[in-house]
Amino acid sequence: MNDKFIRLLSPISLAVYGILDLAVLAFGVFAIKKATVMLNTWVIIFIAIEIFAIIIAIIGTKELLSNGVKFSDDEAEFTGVDDNNIVAYDDIITIEAYRDTAASFTKNFDMRHSLLIFTLKDERGEKTNTIDIGLVNNGALNKVLDEFKKHVDADKITFTQVKKSKLAAKIEKAKEKPADENVKNNNSANEGVTKKASEVPNLDLEPTEKNTKE
């Protein structure tokens, strides 16, 4: 089986690197134009800085595009992670994918990162390995999970996504509570009416026979 590579790109990182690369390219064109018109010490320094910026941009973009998961026959390697980045399929007990997309003004970007939490077999029993795969969207995360399902039992894989903030959840719960209480009160009232109706004595009396004289 050939190795399969799934690239994990953060839309925000991609946009930032794209803007920086365009800026470096624009300054490069500007430096070349300046050099053709007038070449002095300052222009040479500017060109040297521009060359350095181009090298940094190439290295940064290459690093960004190399971030992902490489699936081989017996293990998966997370190329964008330095430590504990290789997971053997046979050692996997469970995989939990976690992503927080709830609206919030207090959470930092790192709290929005998608996480893959592996419970692995260990000599002492079990160990947990959490891998941060960055600000990826659901499509990329689901691709990774689908590929893991080809090597691991699907029942071992779960995806937990937090879509609502704690405040929103509390507000919804508060709205649902009065409705539940109204239903409960209506049910109690109906039960009371039914109970009272059952307590009413049966008034269906048979008509008394009148003695009629011929």
CNS distance restraints for C-alpha pairs under 8 A (distance, minus, plus):
assign (resid   1 and name CA) (resid  72 and name CA) 7.43 0.50 0.50
assign (resid   1 and name CA) (resid  73 and name CA) 6.36 0.50 0.50
assign (resid   2 and name CA) (resid  72 and name CA) 6.95 0.50 0.50
assign (resid   2 and name CA) (resid  73 and name CA) 7.87 0.50 0.50
assign (resid   3 and name CA) (resid  70 and name CA) 6.57 0.50 0.50
assign (resid   3 and name CA) (resid  71 and name CA) 5.49 0.50 0.50
assign (resid   3 and name CA) (resid  72 and name CA) 4.65 0.50 0.50
assign (resid   3 and name CA) (resid  73 and name CA) 7.31 0.50 0.50
assign (resid   4 and name CA) (resid  70 and name CA) 5.67 0.50 0.50
assign (resid   4 and name CA) (resid  71 and name CA) 5.05 0.50 0.50
assign (resid   4 and name CA) (resid  72 and name CA) 6.67 0.50 0.50
assign (resid   5 and name CA) (resid  68 and name CA) 6.88 0.50 0.50
assign (resid   5 and name CA) (resid  69 and name CA) 5.67 0.50 0.50
assign (resid   5 and name CA) (resid  70 and name CA) 4.38 0.50 0.50
assign (resid   5 and name CA) (resid  71 and name CA) 6.20 0.50 0.50
assign (resid   6 and name CA) (resid  68 and name CA) 5.50 0.50 0.50
assign (resid   6 and name CA) (resid  69 and name CA) 5.28 0.50 0.50
assign (resid   6 and name CA) (resid  70 and name CA) 6.51 0.50 0.50
assign (resid   6 and name CA) (resid 143 and name CA) 7.66 0.50 0.50
assign (resid   6 and name CA) (resid 144 and name CA) 7.03 0.50 0.50
assign (resid   7 and name CA) (resid  65 and name CA) 7.09 0.50 0.50
assign (resid   7 and name CA) (resid  66 and name CA) 7.01 0.50 0.50
assign (resid   7 and name CA) (resid  67 and name CA) 5.99 0.50 0.50
assign (resid   7 and name CA) (resid  68 and name CA) 4.20 0.50 0.50
assign (resid   7 and name CA) (resid  69 and name CA) 6.55 0.50 0.50
assign (resid   7 and name CA) (resid 140 and name CA) 7.98 0.50 0.50
assign (resid   8 and name CA) (resid  67 and name CA) 5.74 0.50 0.50
assign (resid   8 and name CA) (resid  68 and name CA) 4.55 0.50 0.50
assign (resid   8 and name CA) (resid  69 and name CA) 7.43 0.50 0.50
assign (resid   8 and name CA) (resid 133 and name CA) 7.40 0.50 0.50
assign (resid   8 and name CA) (resid 136 and name CA) 6.57 0.50 0.50
assign (resid   8 and name CA) (resid 140 and name CA) 6.45 0.50 0.50
assign (resid   9 and name CA) (resid  13 and name CA) 7.38 0.50 0.50
assign (resid   9 and name CA) (resid  14 and name CA) 6.78 0.50 0.50
assign (resid   9 and name CA) (resid  64 and name CA) 7.28 0.50 0.50
assign (resid   9 and name CA) (resid  65 and name CA) 7.19 0.50 0.50
assign (resid   9 and name CA) (resid  67 and name CA) 7.06 0.50 0.50
assign (resid   9 and name CA) (resid  68 and name CA) 7.68 0.50 0.50
assign (resid   9 and name CA) (resid 135 and name CA) 7.72 0.50 0.50
assign (resid   9 and name CA) (resid 136 and name CA) 6.13 0.50 0.50
assign (resid  10 and name CA) (resid  14 and name CA) 6.01 0.50 0.50
assign (resid  10 and name CA) (resid 134 and name CA) 6.68 0.50 0.50
assign (resid  10 and name CA) (resid 135 and name CA) 4.91 0.50 0.50
assign (resid  10 and name CA) (resid 136 and name CA) 4.83 0.50 0.50
assign (resid  10 and name CA) (resid 137 and name CA) 7.47 0.50 0.50
assign (resid  11 and name CA) (resid  15 and name CA) 6.15 0.50 0.50
assign (resid  11 and name CA) (resid 135 and name CA) 7.38 0.50 0.50
assign (resid  11 and name CA) (resid 136 and name CA) 7.07 0.50 0.50
assign (resid  11 and name CA) (resid 137 and name CA) 7.98 0.50 0.50
assign (resid  12 and name CA) (resid  16 and name CA) 6.21 0.50 0.50
assign (resid  12 and name CA) (resid 135 and name CA) 7.60 0.50 0.50
assign (resid  13 and name CA) (resid  17 and name CA) 6.04 0.50 0.50
assign (resid  14 and name CA) (resid  18 and name CA) 5.97 0.50 0.50
assign (resid  14 and name CA) (resid  64 and name CA) 7.87 0.50 0.50
assign (resid  15 and name CA) (resid  19 and name CA) 6.23 0.50 0.50
assign (resid  16 and name CA) (resid  20 and name CA) 6.26 0.50 0.50
assign (resid  17 and name CA) (resid  21 and name CA) 6.00 0.50 0.50
assign (resid  17 and name CA) (resid  60 and name CA) 7.89 0.50 0.50
assign (resid  17 and name CA) (resid  61 and name CA) 6.77 0.50 0.50
assign (resid  18 and name CA) (resid  22 and name CA) 6.22 0.50 0.50
assign (resid  19 and name CA) (resid  23 and name CA) 6.19 0.50 0.50
assign (resid  20 and name CA) (resid  24 and name CA) 6.19 0.50 0.50
assign (resid  20 and name CA) (resid  57 and name CA) 7.59 0.50 0.50
assign (resid  21 and name CA) (resid  25 and name CA) 6.14 0.50 0.50
assign (resid  21 and name CA) (resid  57 and name CA) 6.13 0.50 0.50
assign (resid  22 and name CA) (resid  26 and name CA) 6.08 0.50 0.50
assign (resid  23 and name CA) (resid  27 and name CA) 6.20 0.50 0.50
assign (resid  24 and name CA) (resid  28 and name CA) 6.10 0.50 0.50
assign (resid  24 and name CA) (resid  50 and name CA) 7.21 0.50 0.50
assign (resid  24 and name CA) (resid  53 and name CA) 6.65 0.50 0.50
assign (resid  24 and name CA) (resid  54 and name CA) 6.39 0.50 0.50
assign (resid  24 and name CA) (resid  57 and name CA) 7.63 0.50 0.50
assign (resid  25 and name CA) (resid  29 and name CA) 6.39 0.50 0.50
assign (resid  25 and name CA) (resid  54 and name CA) 7.73 0.50 0.50
assign (resid  26 and name CA) (resid  30 and name CA) 6.29 0.50 0.50
assign (resid  27 and name CA) (resid  31 and name CA) 6.04 0.50 0.50
assign (resid  27 and name CA) (resid  50 and name CA) 7.09 0.50 0.50
assign (resid  28 and name CA) (resid  32 and name CA) 6.29 0.50 0.50
assign (resid  28 and name CA) (resid  47 and name CA) 7.62 0.50 0.50
assign (resid  28 and name CA) (resid  50 and name CA) 6.12 0.50 0.50
assign (resid  28 and name CA) (resid  51 and name CA) 7.96 0.50 0.50
assign (resid  29 and name CA) (resid  33 and name CA) 6.28 0.50 0.50
assign (resid  30 and name CA) (resid  34 and name CA) 6.21 0.50 0.50
assign (resid  31 and name CA) (resid  35 and name CA) 6.13 0.50 0.50
assign (resid  31 and name CA) (resid  43 and name CA) 7.21 0.50 0.50
assign (resid  31 and name CA) (resid  46 and name CA) 6.91 0.50 0.50
assign (resid  31 and name CA) (resid  47 and name CA) 5.89 0.50 0.50
assign (resid  31 and name CA) (resid  50 and name CA) 7.63 0.50 0.50
assign (resid  32 and name CA) (resid  36 and name CA) 6.32 0.50 0.50
assign (resid  32 and name CA) (resid  47 and name CA) 7.77 0.50 0.50
assign (resid  33 and name CA) (resid  37 and name CA) 6.44 0.50 0.50
assign (resid  34 and name CA) (resid  38 and name CA) 5.88 0.50 0.50
assign (resid  34 and name CA) (resid  39 and name CA) 7.23 0.50 0.50
assign (resid  34 and name CA) (resid  43 and name CA) 6.97 0.50 0.50
assign (resid  35 and name CA) (resid  39 and name CA) 4.97 0.50 0.50
assign (resid  35 and name CA) (resid  43 and name CA) 6.43 0.50 0.50
assign (resid  35 and name CA) (resid  44 and name CA) 7.82 0.50 0.50
assign (resid  38 and name CA) (resid  43 and name CA) 7.79 0.50 0.50
assign (resid  39 and name CA) (resid  43 and name CA) 5.91 0.50 0.50
assign (resid  39 and name CA) (resid  44 and name CA) 7.00 0.50 0.50
assign (resid  40 and name CA) (resid  44 and name CA) 6.28 0.50 0.50
assign (resid  41 and name CA) (resid  45 and name CA) 6.24 0.50 0.50
assign (resid  42 and name CA) (resid  46 and name CA) 6.09 0.50 0.50
assign (resid  43 and name CA) (resid  47 and name CA) 6.11 0.50 0.50
assign (resid  44 and name CA) (resid  48 and name CA) 6.19 0.50 0.50
assign (resid  45 and name CA) (resid  49 and name CA) 6.23 0.50 0.50
assign (resid  46 and name CA) (resid  50 and name CA) 6.11 0.50 0.50
assign (resid  47 and name CA) (resid  51 and name CA) 6.16 0.50 0.50
assign (resid  48 and name CA) (resid  52 and name CA) 6.33 0.50 0.50
assign (resid  49 and name CA) (resid  53 and name CA) 6.14 0.50 0.50
assign (resid  50 and name CA) (resid  54 and name CA) 6.15 0.50 0.50
assign (resid  51 and name CA) (resid  55 and name CA) 6.35 0.50 0.50
assign (resid  52 and name CA) (resid  56 and name CA) 6.33 0.50 0.50
assign (resid  53 and name CA) (resid  57 and name CA) 6.05 0.50 0.50
assign (resid  54 and name CA) (resid  58 and name CA) 6.16 0.50 0.50
assign (resid  55 and name CA) (resid  59 and name CA) 6.26 0.50 0.50
assign (resid  56 and name CA) (resid  60 and name CA) 6.00 0.50 0.50
assign (resid  57 and name CA) (resid  61 and name CA) 6.00 0.50 0.50
assign (resid  58 and name CA) (resid  62 and name CA) 6.02 0.50 0.50
assign (resid  59 and name CA) (resid  63 and name CA) 6.13 0.50 0.50
assign (resid  60 and name CA) (resid  64 and name CA) 6.18 0.50 0.50
assign (resid  61 and name CA) (resid  65 and name CA) 6.19 0.50 0.50
assign (resid  62 and name CA) (resid  66 and name CA) 6.14 0.50 0.50
assign (resid  63 and name CA) (resid  67 and name CA) 6.59 0.50 0.50
assign (resid  66 and name CA) (resid  79 and name CA) 7.07 0.50 0.50
assign (resid  66 and name CA) (resid  80 and name CA) 7.37 0.50 0.50
assign (resid  67 and name CA) (resid  78 and name CA) 7.65 0.50 0.50
assign (resid  67 and name CA) (resid  79 and name CA) 5.55 0.50 0.50
assign (resid  67 and name CA) (resid  80 and name CA) 4.66 0.50 0.50
assign (resid  68 and name CA) (resid  78 and name CA) 5.90 0.50 0.50
assign (resid  68 and name CA) (resid  79 and name CA) 5.59 0.50 0.50
assign (resid  68 and name CA) (resid  80 and name CA) 6.22 0.50 0.50
assign (resid  69 and name CA) (resid  76 and name CA) 6.61 0.50 0.50
assign (resid  69 and name CA) (resid  77 and name CA) 5.55 0.50 0.50
assign (resid  69 and name CA) (resid  78 and name CA) 4.53 0.50 0.50
assign (resid  69 and name CA) (resid  79 and name CA) 6.05 0.50 0.50
assign (resid  69 and name CA) (resid 144 and name CA) 7.58 0.50 0.50
assign (resid  70 and name CA) (resid  76 and name CA) 5.64 0.50 0.50
assign (resid  70 and name CA) (resid  77 and name CA) 5.09 0.50 0.50
assign (resid  70 and name CA) (resid  78 and name CA) 6.47 0.50 0.50
assign (resid  70 and name CA) (resid  79 and name CA) 7.19 0.50 0.50
assign (resid  71 and name CA) (resid  75 and name CA) 6.30 0.50 0.50
assign (resid  71 and name CA) (resid  76 and name CA) 4.51 0.50 0.50
assign (resid  71 and name CA) (resid  77 and name CA) 6.51 0.50 0.50
assign (resid  71 and name CA) (resid 147 and name CA) 7.99 0.50 0.50
assign (resid  72 and name CA) (resid  76 and name CA) 6.09 0.50 0.50
assign (resid  74 and name CA) (resid  88 and name CA) 5.98 0.50 0.50
assign (resid  74 and name CA) (resid  89 and name CA) 5.88 0.50 0.50
assign (resid  74 and name CA) (resid  90 and name CA) 7.59 0.50 0.50
assign (resid  75 and name CA) (resid  86 and name CA) 6.75 0.50 0.50
assign (resid  75 and name CA) (resid  87 and name CA) 5.48 0.50 0.50
assign (resid  75 and name CA) (resid  88 and name CA) 4.16 0.50 0.50
assign (resid  75 and name CA) (resid  89 and name CA) 5.43 0.50 0.50
assign (resid  76 and name CA) (resid  86 and name CA) 5.69 0.50 0.50
assign (resid  76 and name CA) (resid  87 and name CA) 5.28 0.50 0.50
assign (resid  76 and name CA) (resid  88 and name CA) 6.46 0.50 0.50
assign (resid  76 and name CA) (resid  89 and name CA) 7.48 0.50 0.50
assign (resid  77 and name CA) (resid  85 and name CA) 5.65 0.50 0.50
assign (resid  77 and name CA) (resid  86 and name CA) 4.43 0.50 0.50
assign (resid  77 and name CA) (resid  87 and name CA) 6.48 0.50 0.50
assign (resid  78 and name CA) (resid  85 and name CA) 5.05 0.50 0.50
assign (resid  78 and name CA) (resid  86 and name CA) 6.41 0.50 0.50
assign (resid  79 and name CA) (resid  85 and name CA) 7.15 0.50 0.50
assign (resid  80 and name CA) (resid 133 and name CA) 7.73 0.50 0.50
assign (resid  81 and name CA) (resid  85 and name CA) 5.59 0.50 0.50
assign (resid  81 and name CA) (resid 131 and name CA) 7.62 0.50 0.50
assign (resid  81 and name CA) (resid 132 and name CA) 7.86 0.50 0.50
assign (resid  84 and name CA) (resid 129 and name CA) 7.40 0.50 0.50
assign (resid  85 and name CA) (resid 131 and name CA) 7.47 0.50 0.50
assign (resid  87 and name CA) (resid  91 and name CA) 7.53 0.50 0.50
assign (resid  87 and name CA) (resid  92 and name CA) 7.71 0.50 0.50
assign (resid  88 and name CA) (resid  92 and name CA) 6.89 0.50 0.50
assign (resid  89 and name CA) (resid 151 and name CA) 6.55 0.50 0.50
assign (resid  89 and name CA) (resid 152 and name CA) 6.50 0.50 0.50
assign (resid  91 and name CA) (resid 120 and name CA) 5.18 0.50 0.50
assign (resid  91 and name CA) (resid 121 and name CA) 4.96 0.50 0.50
assign (resid  91 and name CA) (resid 122 and name CA) 7.84 0.50 0.50
assign (resid  92 and name CA) (resid 118 and name CA) 6.81 0.50 0.50
assign (resid  92 and name CA) (resid 119 and name CA) 6.18 0.50 0.50
assign (resid  92 and name CA) (resid 120 and name CA) 4.69 0.50 0.50
assign (resid  92 and name CA) (resid 121 and name CA) 6.47 0.50 0.50
assign (resid  92 and name CA) (resid 152 and name CA) 7.63 0.50 0.50
assign (resid  93 and name CA) (resid 118 and name CA) 7.52 0.50 0.50
assign (resid  93 and name CA) (resid 119 and name CA) 5.39 0.50 0.50
assign (resid  93 and name CA) (resid 120 and name CA) 5.35 0.50 0.50
assign (resid  93 and name CA) (resid 121 and name CA) 6.60 0.50 0.50
assign (resid  93 and name CA) (resid 156 and name CA) 6.70 0.50 0.50
assign (resid  94 and name CA) (resid 118 and name CA) 5.98 0.50 0.50
assign (resid  94 and name CA) (resid 119 and name CA) 5.17 0.50 0.50
assign (resid  94 and name CA) (resid 120 and name CA) 7.24 0.50 0.50
assign (resid  94 and name CA) (resid 156 and name CA) 4.62 0.50 0.50
assign (resid  94 and name CA) (resid 157 and name CA) 5.94 0.50 0.50
assign (resid  95 and name CA) (resid 116 and name CA) 6.78 0.50 0.50
assign (resid  95 and name CA) (resid 117 and name CA) 5.72 0.50 0.50
assign (resid  95 and name CA) (resid 118 and name CA) 4.74 0.50 0.50
assign (resid  95 and name CA) (resid 119 and name CA) 6.43 0.50 0.50
assign (resid  95 and name CA) (resid 156 and name CA) 6.10 0.50 0.50
assign (resid  95 and name CA) (resid 157 and name CA) 4.74 0.50 0.50
assign (resid  95 and name CA) (resid 158 and name CA) 6.36 0.50 0.50
assign (resid  96 and name CA) (resid 116 and name CA) 5.83 0.50 0.50
assign (resid  96 and name CA) (resid 117 and name CA) 5.05 0.50 0.50
assign (resid  96 and name CA) (resid 118 and name CA) 6.57 0.50 0.50
assign (resid  96 and name CA) (resid 157 and name CA) 5.89 0.50 0.50
assign (resid  96 and name CA) (resid 158 and name CA) 4.88 0.50 0.50
assign (resid  96 and name CA) (resid 159 and name CA) 5.76 0.50 0.50
assign (resid  96 and name CA) (resid 160 and name CA) 7.16 0.50 0.50
assign (resid  97 and name CA) (resid 114 and name CA) 7.33 0.50 0.50
assign (resid  97 and name CA) (resid 115 and name CA) 5.75 0.50 0.50
assign (resid  97 and name CA) (resid 116 and name CA) 4.62 0.50 0.50
assign (resid  97 and name CA) (resid 117 and name CA) 6.27 0.50 0.50
assign (resid  97 and name CA) (resid 157 and name CA) 7.78 0.50 0.50
assign (resid  97 and name CA) (resid 158 and name CA) 6.17 0.50 0.50
assign (resid  97 and name CA) (resid 159 and name CA) 4.56 0.50 0.50
assign (resid  97 and name CA) (resid 160 and name CA) 5.98 0.50 0.50
assign (resid  98 and name CA) (resid 114 and name CA) 5.82 0.50 0.50
assign (resid  98 and name CA) (resid 115 and name CA) 5.12 0.50 0.50
assign (resid  98 and name CA) (resid 116 and name CA) 6.44 0.50 0.50
assign (resid  98 and name CA) (resid 117 and name CA) 7.72 0.50 0.50
assign (resid  98 and name CA) (resid 159 and name CA) 6.03 0.50 0.50
assign (resid  98 and name CA) (resid 160 and name CA) 4.86 0.50 0.50
assign (resid  98 and name CA) (resid 161 and name CA) 5.78 0.50 0.50
assign (resid  98 and name CA) (resid 162 and name CA) 7.95 0.50 0.50
assign (resid  99 and name CA) (resid 112 and name CA) 6.89 0.50 0.50
assign (resid  99 and name CA) (resid 113 and name CA) 6.78 0.50 0.50
assign (resid  99 and name CA) (resid 114 and name CA) 4.75 0.50 0.50
assign (resid  99 and name CA) (resid 115 and name CA) 6.54 0.50 0.50
assign (resid  99 and name CA) (resid 160 and name CA) 6.51 0.50 0.50
assign (resid  99 and name CA) (resid 161 and name CA) 4.83 0.50 0.50
assign (resid  99 and name CA) (resid 162 and name CA) 6.29 0.50 0.50
assign (resid 100 and name CA) (resid 111 and name CA) 7.47 0.50 0.50
assign (resid 100 and name CA) (resid 112 and name CA) 5.56 0.50 0.50
assign (resid 100 and name CA) (resid 113 and name CA) 7.51 0.50 0.50
assign (resid 100 and name CA) (resid 114 and name CA) 7.36 0.50 0.50
assign (resid 100 and name CA) (resid 161 and name CA) 5.80 0.50 0.50
assign (resid 100 and name CA) (resid 162 and name CA) 4.64 0.50 0.50
assign (resid 100 and name CA) (resid 163 and name CA) 6.53 0.50 0.50
assign (resid 101 and name CA) (resid 112 and name CA) 6.81 0.50 0.50
assign (resid 101 and name CA) (resid 161 and name CA) 7.17 0.50 0.50
assign (resid 101 and name CA) (resid 162 and name CA) 5.80 0.50 0.50
assign (resid 101 and name CA) (resid 163 and name CA) 5.09 0.50 0.50
assign (resid 101 and name CA) (resid 164 and name CA) 7.35 0.50 0.50
assign (resid 102 and name CA) (resid 162 and name CA) 5.87 0.50 0.50
assign (resid 102 and name CA) (resid 163 and name CA) 4.43 0.50 0.50
assign (resid 102 and name CA) (resid 164 and name CA) 4.42 0.50 0.50
assign (resid 102 and name CA) (resid 165 and name CA) 4.83 0.50 0.50
assign (resid 103 and name CA) (resid 163 and name CA) 7.74 0.50 0.50
assign (resid 103 and name CA) (resid 164 and name CA) 6.66 0.50 0.50
assign (resid 103 and name CA) (resid 165 and name CA) 5.86 0.50 0.50
assign (resid 104 and name CA) (resid 165 and name CA) 6.66 0.50 0.50
assign (resid 107 and name CA) (resid 111 and name CA) 6.08 0.50 0.50
assign (resid 107 and name CA) (resid 112 and name CA) 7.62 0.50 0.50
assign (resid 108 and name CA) (resid 112 and name CA) 7.04 0.50 0.50
assign (resid 109 and name CA) (resid 113 and name CA) 6.92 0.50 0.50
assign (resid 109 and name CA) (resid 135 and name CA) 7.95 0.50 0.50
assign (resid 110 and name CA) (resid 134 and name CA) 7.67 0.50 0.50
assign (resid 112 and name CA) (resid 134 and name CA) 7.87 0.50 0.50
assign (resid 112 and name CA) (resid 135 and name CA) 6.49 0.50 0.50
assign (resid 113 and name CA) (resid 132 and name CA) 6.61 0.50 0.50
assign (resid 113 and name CA) (resid 133 and name CA) 6.72 0.50 0.50
assign (resid 113 and name CA) (resid 134 and name CA) 4.51 0.50 0.50
assign (resid 113 and name CA) (resid 135 and name CA) 4.75 0.50 0.50
assign (resid 113 and name CA) (resid 136 and name CA) 7.28 0.50 0.50
assign (resid 114 and name CA) (resid 132 and name CA) 6.16 0.50 0.50
assign (resid 114 and name CA) (resid 133 and name CA) 5.69 0.50 0.50
assign (resid 114 and name CA) (resid 134 and name CA) 5.60 0.50 0.50
assign (resid 114 and name CA) (resid 135 and name CA) 6.16 0.50 0.50
assign (resid 114 and name CA) (resid 136 and name CA) 6.57 0.50 0.50
assign (resid 114 and name CA) (resid 141 and name CA) 7.91 0.50 0.50
assign (resid 115 and name CA) (resid 130 and name CA) 6.70 0.50 0.50
assign (resid 115 and name CA) (resid 131 and name CA) 5.75 0.50 0.50
assign (resid 115 and name CA) (resid 132 and name CA) 4.77 0.50 0.50
assign (resid 115 and name CA) (resid 133 and name CA) 6.07 0.50 0.50
assign (resid 115 and name CA) (resid 134 and name CA) 7.66 0.50 0.50
assign (resid 116 and name CA) (resid 130 and name CA) 5.74 0.50 0.50
assign (resid 116 and name CA) (resid 131 and name CA) 5.21 0.50 0.50
assign (resid 116 and name CA) (resid 132 and name CA) 6.58 0.50 0.50
assign (resid 116 and name CA) (resid 133 and name CA) 7.48 0.50 0.50
assign (resid 117 and name CA) (resid 128 and name CA) 6.88 0.50 0.50
assign (resid 117 and name CA) (resid 129 and name CA) 5.89 0.50 0.50
assign (resid 117 and name CA) (resid 130 and name CA) 4.37 0.50 0.50
assign (resid 117 and name CA) (resid 131 and name CA) 6.40 0.50 0.50
assign (resid 118 and name CA) (resid 128 and name CA) 5.59 0.50 0.50
assign (resid 118 and name CA) (resid 129 and name CA) 5.04 0.50 0.50
assign (resid 118 and name CA) (resid 130 and name CA) 6.10 0.50 0.50
assign (resid 119 and name CA) (resid 126 and name CA) 6.63 0.50 0.50
assign (resid 119 and name CA) (resid 127 and name CA) 5.75 0.50 0.50
assign (resid 119 and name CA) (resid 128 and name CA) 4.61 0.50 0.50
assign (resid 119 and name CA) (resid 129 and name CA) 6.48 0.50 0.50
assign (resid 120 and name CA) (resid 126 and name CA) 5.60 0.50 0.50
assign (resid 120 and name CA) (resid 127 and name CA) 5.30 0.50 0.50
assign (resid 120 and name CA) (resid 128 and name CA) 6.13 0.50 0.50
assign (resid 120 and name CA) (resid 129 and name CA) 7.38 0.50 0.50
assign (resid 121 and name CA) (resid 125 and name CA) 6.09 0.50 0.50
assign (resid 121 and name CA) (resid 126 and name CA) 4.80 0.50 0.50
assign (resid 121 and name CA) (resid 127 and name CA) 6.46 0.50 0.50
assign (resid 122 and name CA) (resid 126 and name CA) 4.88 0.50 0.50
assign (resid 122 and name CA) (resid 127 and name CA) 6.05 0.50 0.50
assign (resid 136 and name CA) (resid 140 and name CA) 6.37 0.50 0.50
assign (resid 136 and name CA) (resid 141 and name CA) 6.82 0.50 0.50
assign (resid 137 and name CA) (resid 141 and name CA) 6.44 0.50 0.50
assign (resid 138 and name CA) (resid 142 and name CA) 5.92 0.50 0.50
assign (resid 139 and name CA) (resid 143 and name CA) 6.27 0.50 0.50
assign (resid 140 and name CA) (resid 144 and name CA) 6.51 0.50 0.50
assign (resid 141 and name CA) (resid 145 and name CA) 6.38 0.50 0.50
assign (resid 142 and name CA) (resid 146 and name CA) 5.95 0.50 0.50
assign (resid 143 and name CA) (resid 147 and name CA) 6.24 0.50 0.50
assign (resid 144 and name CA) (resid 148 and name CA) 6.32 0.50 0.50
assign (resid 145 and name CA) (resid 149 and name CA) 6.24 0.50 0.50
assign (resid 145 and name CA) (resid 157 and name CA) 7.57 0.50 0.50
assign (resid 146 and name CA) (resid 150 and name CA) 6.84 0.50 0.50
assign (resid 147 and name CA) (resid 151 and name CA) 7.24 0.50 0.50
assign (resid 148 and name CA) (resid 152 and name CA) 5.84 0.50 0.50
assign (resid 149 and name CA) (resid 153 and name CA) 6.03 0.50 0.50
assign (resid 149 and name CA) (resid 154 and name CA) 5.13 0.50 0.50
assign (resid 149 and name CA) (resid 157 and name CA) 7.61 0.50 0.50
assign (resid 152 and name CA) (resid 156 and name CA) 7.32 0.50 0.50
assign (resid 153 and name CA) (resid 157 and name CA) 7.54 0.50 0.50
assign (resid 164 and name CA) (resid 168 and name CA) 5.98 0.50 0.50
assign (resid 164 and name CA) (resid 169 and name CA) 6.20 0.50 0.50
assign (resid 165 and name CA) (resid 169 and name CA) 6.17 0.50 0.50
assign (resid 166 and name CA) (resid 170 and name CA) 6.14 0.50 0.50
assign (resid 167 and name CA) (resid 171 and name CA) 6.25 0.50 0.50
assign (resid 168 and name CA) (resid 172 and name CA) 6.17 0.50 0.50
assign (resid 169 and name CA) (resid 173 and name CA) 6.07 0.50 0.50
assign (resid 170 and name CA) (resid 174 and name CA) 6.08 0.50 0.50
assign (resid 171 and name CA) (resid 175 and name CA) 6.25 0.50 0.50
assign (resid 172 and name CA) (resid 176 and name CA) 6.17 0.50 0.50
assign (resid 173 and name CA) (resid 177 and name CA) 6.11 0.50 0.50
assign (resid 174 and name CA) (resid 178 and name CA) 7.18 0.50 0.50
assign (resid 175 and name CA) (resid 179 and name CA) 7.08 0.50 0.50
assign (resid 176 and name CA) (resid 180 and name CA) 6.25 0.50 0.50
assign (resid 177 and name CA) (resid 181 and name CA) 6.19 0.50 0.50
assign (resid 178 and name CA) (resid 182 and name CA) 6.12 0.50 0.50
assign (resid 179 and name CA) (resid 183 and name CA) 6.31 0.50 0.50
assign (resid 180 and name CA) (resid 184 and name CA) 6.11 0.50 0.50
assign (resid 181 and name CA) (resid 185 and name CA) 6.02 0.50 0.50
assign (resid 182 and name CA) (resid 186 and name CA) 6.06 0.50 0.50
assign (resid 183 and name CA) (resid 187 and name CA) 6.10 0.50 0.50
assign (resid 184 and name CA) (resid 188 and name CA) 6.12 0.50 0.50
assign (resid 185 and name CA) (resid 189 and name CA) 6.08 0.50 0.50
assign (resid 186 and name CA) (resid 190 and name CA) 6.10 0.50 0.50
assign (resid 187 and name CA) (resid 191 and name CA) 6.08 0.50 0.50
assign (resid 188 and name CA) (resid 192 and name CA) 6.18 0.50 0.50
assign (resid 189 and name CA) (resid 193 and name CA) 6.28 0.50 0.50
assign (resid 190 and name CA) (resid 194 and name CA) 6.15 0.50 0.50
assign (resid 191 and name CA) (resid 195 and name CA) 6.05 0.50 0.50
assign (resid 192 and name CA) (resid 196 and name CA) 6.16 0.50 0.50
assign (resid 193 and name CA) (resid 197 and name CA) 6.07 0.50 0.50
assign (resid 194 and name CA) (resid 198 and name CA) 6.22 0.50 0.50
assign (resid 195 and name CA) (resid 199 and name CA) 6.42 0.50 0.50
assign (resid 196 and name CA) (resid 200 and name CA) 6.61 0.50 0.50
